[in-house]
Amino acid sequence: MLSASYAPSLINFRGPLIEKFVNASIEIVAIAPDIDKELQKKLENMGCQTESIKLVRNKINIFGDLIYLVQLIFLLIKHRPHLLVSYTVKPNVYGAIAAKILRVPSVSMVTGLGSNLANPKRGFRFLMTKNVFKLAIFFNRLVIFQNQDDIKDLQDMKVLSKAKEAALVNGSGVDTEFFAVEPLPEKLSFLMLARFVKSKGIIEYAEAAKYLIDRGYAATFVLAGHDDYGPDQLDRTQLKRNYGKYIKIFDEVDDVRPLIRSASVYVLPSYREGTPRSVLEAMSMGRPIITTDAPGCRETVIDKENGFLIEPQNVDSLLSALIDFCLDQEKIEVMGAKSRELVLQKFEINLVTQQYFKHISKMIDVGQQHD
């Protein structure tokens, strides 16, 4: 059973992994909130069963979370899987608890620590998330991470025992054929794709764009993504009011390739990630990267080779990198080619899917023995 918090990610991020298990004659039941008929049909055509479930994704809701836990328990009873695999915070936490109650082995895939767990200043939210996450990880047979920083930080917080079996993979991977190399645009353009939350560095990006446009730099700045809800959210209307003169702001798009194709450089000044999928997609299409020297982000850039690593939450550091590309645009093509090379070596979807498959298959064997 594969449990997610966002239904489209089952295809967009886990599709190749689902196909690999189906091809290995392993039955898969995918569960997520709000699986619509179109997605259900796609998954069923891949040979995967589906179950839609209710979940309040982006905020603590004790009553809603308890309902989610009860639903998971009933689905585990219904399908009796040999293994439950979950990813993102709530499926990881409540999936591990439900699986423990029914004595089903479980695996958590940590795609990032989330804003509550990554920020001790959040007080009650941090402590609550930390303690519940610690309990869940204790119940897991295996925890799979996307960067070494997350492993170390959870160990330092005493959330992850050093004796606990942990595996490291290179992000979620990227389809390098679908995200093929595209020619660079004639005019200099910077692109950022992100959920509308503060921790993605959207304000820093907007302030940097304002500074450069006000001073006559010939560059276009583009921002696209979907709205989010919770303590970290940003108001799209307010952003357009404050920065619409400097940035073209778009809604989330189903296919990001046209936006990447029209960009010279991809920018993600995020405070922390698992491994940012949007960065890998831009790298695969031959674009240099500006991102932060922060967990998850730093894994994607060799500083000054395929882009620049900047300080998190630092507009001046971001400005320095942006100006560098403005003044020396010849390096964009060279750095973009290096990005493509790095993706092929480290993040190509088949390589990464095989890493996940190897780790999870061992746990399936454990579950079958237990059964």
NORDAJO-V438603 format. One record per residue. N is the residue number from 1. RES is the residue in one letter. SS is DSSP state (~ for helix, > for strand, _ for the rest). PSI is psi in whole degrees, -180 to 180 (none if undefined). OMEGA is omega in radians with two decimals (* if undefined). Layout:
# NORDAJO-V438603
n res ss psi omega
N RES SS PSI OMEGA
N RES SS PSI OMEGA
This chain:
# NORDAJO-V438603
n res ss psi omega
1 M _ 130 -3.12
2 L > 119 -3.02
3 S > 128 -3.11
4 A _ 162 3.08
5 S _ -13 -3.08
6 Y _ 111 -2.96
7 A _ -47 -3.10
8 P _ -23 3.14
9 S ~ -21 3.12
10 L ~ -35 3.07
11 I ~ -50 -3.00
12 N ~ -40 -3.05
13 F _ -33 -3.01
14 R _ 2 -3.13
15 G ~ -51 3.13
16 P ~ -34 3.12
17 L ~ -42 3.09
18 I ~ -46 3.14
19 E ~ -38 -3.12
20 K ~ -40 3.11
21 F ~ -41 3.11
22 V ~ -42 3.12
23 N ~ -23 3.10
24 A _ 15 3.11
25 S _ 34 3.05
26 I _ 123 -3.13
27 E _ 138 -3.12
28 I > 132 2.94
29 V > 118 -3.14
30 A > 131 3.11
31 I > 139 -3.14
32 A > 160 3.07
33 P > 142 2.96
34 D _ 50 3.01
35 I _ 112 -3.11
36 D _ 174 -3.04
37 K ~ -36 -3.13
38 E ~ -46 3.12
39 L ~ -41 3.11
40 Q ~ -44 3.14
41 K ~ -42 3.13
42 K ~ -45 -3.12
43 L ~ -42 3.13
44 E ~ -35 3.09
45 N ~ -25 3.07
46 M _ -8 -3.12
47 G _ 21 -3.05
48 C > 131 3.03
49 Q > 159 3.14
50 T > 153 3.00
51 E > 124 3.08
52 S > 144 -3.01
53 I > 152 3.12
54 K _ 136 -3.14
55 L _ 132 2.96
56 V _ 108 -2.89
57 R _ -50 -2.78
58 N _ 15 3.07
59 K _ 157 3.11
60 I _ 123 -3.14
61 N _ 95 -2.97
62 I ~ -47 -3.13
63 F ~ -47 3.13
64 G ~ -38 3.14
65 D ~ -35 3.09
66 L ~ -40 3.07
67 I ~ -42 3.11
68 Y ~ -44 3.12
69 L ~ -45 3.14
70 V ~ -41 3.10
71 Q ~ -42 3.12
72 L ~ -43 -3.14
73 I ~ -46 3.14
74 F ~ -38 3.12
75 L ~ -36 3.07
76 L ~ -39 3.08
77 I ~ -41 -3.10
78 K ~ -44 -3.00
79 H ~ -21 3.14
80 R _ 59 -3.13
81 P _ 156 3.02
82 H _ -20 -3.09
83 L _ 139 2.99
84 L > 125 3.08
85 V > 126 -3.10
86 S > 155 3.00
87 Y > 152 -2.93
88 T _ 162 -2.81
89 V ~ -56 -3.05
90 K ~ -45 3.04
91 P ~ -38 3.11
92 N ~ -49 -3.06
93 V ~ -58 -3.03
94 Y ~ -27 3.06
95 G ~ -43 3.14
96 A ~ -40 3.14
97 I ~ -47 3.14
98 A ~ -43 -3.13
99 A ~ -39 3.12
100 K ~ -42 3.13
101 I ~ -38 -3.08
102 L _ 7 3.08
103 R _ 41 3.04
104 V _ 127 3.09
105 P _ 144 -3.11
106 S > 152 3.09
107 V > 134 3.03
108 S > 133 2.99
109 M > 113 -3.09
110 V > 107 -3.11
111 T _ 12 -3.10
112 G _ 154 -3.06
113 L _ -16 -3.10
114 G ~ 155 -3.02
115 S ~ -33 -3.13
116 N ~ -43 -3.08
117 L ~ -27 -3.10
118 A ~ -7 -3.04
119 N _ 96 3.13
120 P ~ -22 -3.14
121 K ~ -11 -3.12
122 R ~ 4 2.97
123 G _ -113 -3.07
124 F ~ -44 -3.13
125 R ~ -42 3.13
126 F ~ -50 -3.09
127 L ~ -43 3.14
128 M ~ -48 -3.14
129 T ~ -42 -3.13
130 K ~ -48 -3.07
131 N ~ -40 3.12
132 V ~ -41 3.12
133 F ~ -38 3.12
134 K ~ -43 3.12
135 L ~ -45 -3.12
136 A ~ -46 -3.13
137 I ~ -35 3.09
138 F ~ -34 -3.12
139 F ~ -23 -3.09
140 N _ 146 2.98
141 R _ -31 -3.09
142 L > 143 3.04
143 V > 126 -3.10
144 I > 127 -3.09
145 F > 160 3.11
146 Q _ -9 3.03
147 N _ 155 -3.06
148 Q ~ -29 -3.13
149 D ~ -40 3.14
150 D ~ -40 3.10
151 I ~ -50 -3.10
152 K ~ -45 -3.09
153 D ~ -40 3.11
154 L ~ -34 3.06
155 Q ~ -42 3.12
156 D ~ -34 3.12
157 M _ 0 -3.10
158 K _ 24 3.05
159 V _ -38 3.14
160 L _ 119 3.09
161 S _ 143 3.10
162 K _ -15 3.10
163 A _ -16 -3.12
164 K _ 137 3.14
165 E _ 120 3.13
166 A > 143 3.12
167 A > 153 -3.12
168 L > 128 3.08
169 V _ 165 -3.08
170 N _ 75 3.08
171 G _ -152 3.11
172 S _ -5 -3.14
173 G _ 166 3.14
174 V > 140 3.12
175 D _ 102 -3.03
176 T _ -13 3.05
177 E _ -42 3.10
178 F _ -44 3.08
179 F _ 71 -3.08
180 A _ 160 3.12
181 V _ 135 3.12
182 E _ 148 3.10
183 P _ 150 3.11
184 L _ 148 3.09
185 P _ 160 -3.13
186 E _ -38 -3.10
187 K _ 144 -3.10
188 L _ 127 -3.12
189 S > 137 3.09
190 F > 142 -3.08
191 L > 140 2.99
192 M > 130 3.07
193 L > 122 -3.08
194 A _ 154 2.92
195 R _ 150 -3.08
196 F > 76 3.10
197 V > 153 -3.07
198 K ~ -39 -3.01
199 S ~ -6 3.04
200 K ~ -10 -3.14
201 G _ 24 -3.10
202 I ~ -41 -3.13
203 I ~ -41 3.10
204 E ~ -43 3.11
205 Y ~ -44 -3.12
206 A ~ -42 3.13
207 E ~ -39 3.11
208 A ~ -42 3.11
209 A ~ -44 3.14
210 K ~ -45 -3.12
211 Y ~ -46 -3.05
212 L ~ -43 -3.14
213 I ~ -41 3.11
214 D ~ -26 -3.12
215 R _ 13 2.96
216 G _ 12 3.10
217 Y _ 135 -3.09
218 A _ 84 3.13
219 A _ 153 3.08
220 T > 141 3.11
221 F > 131 -3.10
222 V > 139 3.08
223 L > 131 3.10
224 A > 147 3.12
225 G _ 175 -3.10
226 H _ 157 3.11
227 D > 152 3.10
228 D _ 166 -3.07
229 Y _ 139 -3.09
230 G _ -175 -3.06
231 P _ -17 -3.07
232 D _ 1 -2.98
233 Q > 154 3.04
234 L _ 144 -3.13
235 D _ 116 -3.11
236 R ~ -42 -3.13
237 T ~ -43 3.12
238 Q ~ -40 3.10
239 L ~ -44 3.13
240 K ~ -38 -3.14
241 R ~ -43 -3.06
242 N ~ -34 -2.97
243 Y ~ 5 -3.10
244 G _ -24 3.11
245 K _ -23 -3.01
246 Y _ -23 -3.06
247 I _ 137 2.96
248 K > 118 -3.05
249 I > 122 -3.10
250 F > 159 3.00
251 D _ 173 3.06
252 E _ 143 3.11
253 V _ 151 3.13
254 D _ -34 -3.12
255 D _ 113 -3.08
256 V _ -8 -3.04
257 R ~ -42 3.10
258 P ~ -36 3.11
259 L ~ -43 3.11
260 I ~ -39 3.14
261 R ~ -36 -3.09
262 S _ 1 -3.11
263 A _ 147 3.04
264 S _ -40 -3.03
265 V > 140 3.09
266 Y > 137 -3.05
267 V > 130 3.02
268 L > 93 -3.12
269 P _ 46 -3.04
270 S _ 151 3.13
271 Y _ -25 -3.13
272 R _ 145 3.10
273 E _ 176 2.89
274 G _ -80 2.77
275 T _ 119 -2.98
276 P _ 117 -3.10
277 R ~ -39 -3.11
278 S ~ -35 3.10
279 V ~ -43 -3.14
280 L ~ -38 3.13
281 E ~ -43 3.11
282 A ~ -40 3.09
283 M ~ -43 -3.13
284 S ~ -31 3.13
285 M _ 9 3.02
286 G _ 35 3.14
287 R _ 137 3.02
288 P > 160 -3.00
289 I > 138 2.86
290 I > 117 3.09
291 T > 176 -3.00
292 T > 153 3.02
293 D _ 67 -3.05
294 A _ 161 3.13
295 P _ 134 3.12
296 G _ -42 -3.14
297 C _ -43 -3.05
298 R ~ -21 3.12
299 E ~ -18 -3.03
300 T ~ -12 -3.03
301 V _ 130 2.88
302 I _ 111 -2.97
303 D > 129 3.11
304 K _ 7 3.06
305 E _ -56 3.07
306 N _ 15 3.11
307 G > -156 -3.10
308 F > 139 2.97
309 L > 128 -3.09
310 I > 168 3.11
311 E _ 135 3.08
312 P _ 146 3.06
313 Q _ 34 -3.08
314 N _ 102 -3.10
315 V ~ -39 -3.12
316 D ~ -40 3.11
317 S ~ -41 3.08
318 L ~ -43 3.13
319 L ~ -41 -3.14
320 S ~ -43 -3.14
321 A ~ -42 3.13
322 L ~ -45 -3.13
323 I ~ -36 3.11
324 D ~ -44 3.11
325 F ~ -34 3.10
326 C ~ -40 -3.06
327 L ~ -21 -3.11
328 D _ 77 -3.04
329 Q _ -14 3.12
330 E ~ -27 -3.11
331 K ~ -14 -3.09
332 I ~ -46 -3.13
333 E ~ -41 -3.13
334 V ~ -47 -3.14
335 M ~ -35 3.10
336 G ~ -40 3.10
337 A ~ -36 3.09
338 K ~ -37 3.07
339 S ~ -48 3.13
340 R ~ -42 3.13
341 E ~ -44 3.14
342 L ~ -40 3.11
343 V ~ -46 -3.12
344 L ~ -35 -3.11
345 Q ~ -33 -2.90
346 K ~ -34 -2.94
347 F ~ 6 -3.11
348 E > 138 -2.93
349 I ~ -39 -3.11
350 N ~ -36 3.09
351 L ~ -46 -3.09
352 V ~ -41 3.11
353 T ~ -39 3.11
354 Q ~ -35 3.08
355 Q ~ -48 3.10
356 Y ~ -47 -3.09
357 F ~ -43 -3.13
358 K ~ -47 -3.10
359 H ~ -43 -3.07
360 I ~ -35 3.14
361 S ~ -38 3.12
362 K ~ -38 -3.14
363 M ~ -30 3.05
364 I ~ -42 3.09
365 D ~ -40 3.11
366 V ~ -43 -3.13
367 G ~ -39 3.12
368 Q ~ -39 3.10
369 Q ~ -40 3.14
370 H ~ -40 -3.11
371 D _ none *
